[in-house]
Amino acid sequence: MIEIFKRNVFFLWMLVAVLSSCEKSKDADTVVEKEPINTPAMAQGTLPLNGEPCADVEAVSGEPLKVLVLFQWTAAEYAVNYELRVFESQNEIYSETLTSLGSTVELDRGKSYTWAVNAKNSDGETVGNTLSFTTPGEPIGNYVPYAAAVTVAFDEMTSEMEVSWIGRDEDGDTLTYDVLIKENENLIIEFRYLSVDSLDAIPFVPTSYYEIEVTSKDSHGNFSISKHSEIAPE
């Protein structure tokens, strides 16, 4: 009897060991697949036209110094919603999150504004490039300069990029520029009070994320900030 009992215990122990080994093998063979991260693409503003007096406006009943401005932008891949942000100089005066590709905003007549649209989803947010316009009407004081239109050209043969911009002012004032450039969120270049509209060629790192910020300033203390981002080619 004792021998039979010992034999049964041994077989039971072996069975438990085999089952445990099978479970471990299953766990090892099971690969947990992570869901892909799909950060939104960049939304591109289309209205108001950049760097021009705004034509797509409506009068506001009973408010002669106000105007309704139509904002529109392109759809961005993977975006769930969009944040419209409007600035007067550096001050944010309007912000709204929408699922549509446009909105109408009440603004003052005779002023310069900058704006951007950020594309969003649960994986992240992609900040849109800065655009600017002026509203129709007699200016209230001196116009703020338009946000500079920034251009970045990558030369893959030399691994250098060229940064330039076009600054304009509705009053025709002479402008100076402050320029900041970040590479993967690290500041690599900073210039103040430039009178030129381009920089010497800058070495770039493939696939790096570059942020260019150009502040346009007139002699009256008015300024606008333009933000532009690019990903360097491989």
PyMOL commands that set and color helices and strands:
alter all, ss='L'
color gray80, all
select helices_A, chain A and resi 2-29
alter helices_A, ss='H'
color red, helices_A
select strands_A, chain A and resi 45-47+52-53+57-60+63-73+81-88+91-98+102-108+112-121+124-126+131-134+149-155+160-166+176-183+186-194+202-203+209-217+223-231
alter strands_A, ss='S'
color yellow, strands_A
deselect
rebuild
show_as cartoon
